[in-house]
Amino acid sequence: MTLAEKNQVAQLENLLEFAPMAVAVFDTASTQTLLLNNAFQTLFGYTLTDIPDLAAWYDKSFALPEASQQSVSPRLTRIEEGASPNLPPFSIETSLGSKDGSVRQVCISLTLFEGKKFFYVNDITDHLIIEQRLQVRSDMLEMVAKSSSLKDVLTVIVQQVQRESPPSLCSVLLFDKQEQRLLLGAAPNLPGFYNQAIHGIHVGPNIGSCGAAAYHNQRVIVEDIDTHTNWQAFTELTQKAGLTSCWSDPIRGADGTLLGTFAIYNSPSPTPTQKDIEQIQFASNLASIAIENHNAHQELERRAYFDYLTGLANRRSFFELSSNLLKQASALKENCALLMMDVDHFKKINDVHGHDLGDLVLKHLAKNSLANLPEGAIMGRIGGEEFAILLPDTDRVSTLEVAESLRESLSAEGLTSYDNQTIYYTVSLGITFSFGLHCYTDELLREADTALYKAKQTGRNRVCMFNGC
Ligand SMILES: Nc1nc2c(ncn2[C@@H]2O[C@H](COP(=O)(O)OP(=O)(O)OP(=O)(O)O)[C@@H](O)[C@H]2O)c(=O)[nH]1
């Protein structure tokens, strides 16, 4: 080799050594490794000592469940066979394992040149992740638009994060504000017994990673579950489930309120990197859209059927429920009673104590009446301060007893106002019966209303029956 040729080879080696793409060069005859360039060593962590020849590289990098020898080797053999100095290199996409156990998605191409095999490895992991995330985002939005179940939508998000960083396992827990608990949203790959045990855990400063993340409304990183105090109470459970680490991020709504938590268990790196944080944020943001949409939907449904102030059935749903009950009762020839209840001098209560206290009276009446009604009774708010109650399968005596006990308990109890005063109020009731006949709700309501009018006319704070009952 002339000096000029030697210089050319050295220049070529230098070019390959510092090329931005990972390059591995093997001797075709001996299969010995000639070069693993800088980019290759940085990407996979392997040096010449780890990969002395082609077989060692295949063993180390291709022995993944995702890229088993069976599927990749024949394709590599094919590209080796097809490779020629005269043909453009053709490539395959696959997963390759790194020395630290992480998995990279790559595009490999091969050229043969002067008795050497040149493998060019292009790392497309980040590119694929972005593509997958865009796909997941659009799938998720489509599912939300089609009103898929919240569990299904959250499962799509969880599976994307798990796909991005094997062998991690993820869960979404939903915040139950009233009970201050976390309920299972989606955790498709965590063991069933673990999910069962976690469903309903309390929110608290030292409760696992999720209970604590929800309590502090900030990310909680537990690198070693076995030794962390937050997890002491769950050691038996986490060991049985094979869980070693858990990062949990609060999922917040657009206005910052807590909606739930997103947890990543057994992440490949013990502490989250910037990329991991971006990943958690991506998942939390998508989960937040899904949960907020679900909550808004439920709230709309609730408003369609229930009275916003008292939580009782509203006029429309009282009519629906009572019509069904009246139909069933007439088929069985059972007697139903319909009661109308109205707060006495409610205008005066509002005028003297204010509208807010008036509202409090209505809530108090609803809550206490429900507690005193027999099983199977239906109660609804059908007007401002007017309530209707349907008692199935009843008779005159027991209905009177129910009505009198409602009237007495409400007037006796009184309620505590915002400024700690005890306010007393009374109610009047009118009653009518279906006598096992086929009756419509509105006709029974008219009769009960007539009886109620009589109760008002004859002094209020009393119960009256419709004529002939
Ligand atoms: N605080 C409050 N008041 C309401 C609500 N809906 C209706 N009202 C009030 O209820 C009052 C009903 O007054 P009236 O129909 O004159 O009856 P009343 O004062 O109870 O008198 P009697 O029924 O004859 O004993 C009105 O002042 C309404 O403004 C509500 O949701 N909250």
The ligand as an ORCA input file, in Angstrom:
! r2SCAN-3c Opt
* xyz 0 1
  N     -84.450     29.730     48.607
  C     -85.174     29.270     47.590
  N     -86.414     29.699     47.394
  C     -87.164     29.229     46.394
  C     -86.645     28.266     45.501
  N     -87.604     27.972     44.608
  C     -88.699     28.736     44.927
  N     -88.435     29.481     46.007
  C     -89.295     30.410     46.714
  O     -90.373     29.719     47.313
  C     -91.366     30.674     47.603
  C     -92.733     30.054     47.421
  O     -93.627     30.958     47.919
  P     -95.181     30.755     47.876
  O     -95.573     29.922     46.675
  O     -95.830     32.071     48.014
  O     -95.510     29.852     49.079
  P     -95.176     29.972     50.607
  O     -94.526     31.258     50.989
  O     -94.415     28.743     50.982
  O     -96.566     29.918     51.263
  P     -97.500     28.678     51.467
  O     -97.090     27.594     50.498
  O     -98.873     29.151     51.184
  O     -97.300     28.237     52.864
  C     -91.117     31.869     46.664
  O     -90.714     32.970     47.434
  C     -89.972     31.387     45.791
  O     -89.065     32.455     45.476
  C     -85.306     27.841     45.713
  O     -84.757     26.998     44.979
  N     -84.609     28.359     46.746
*
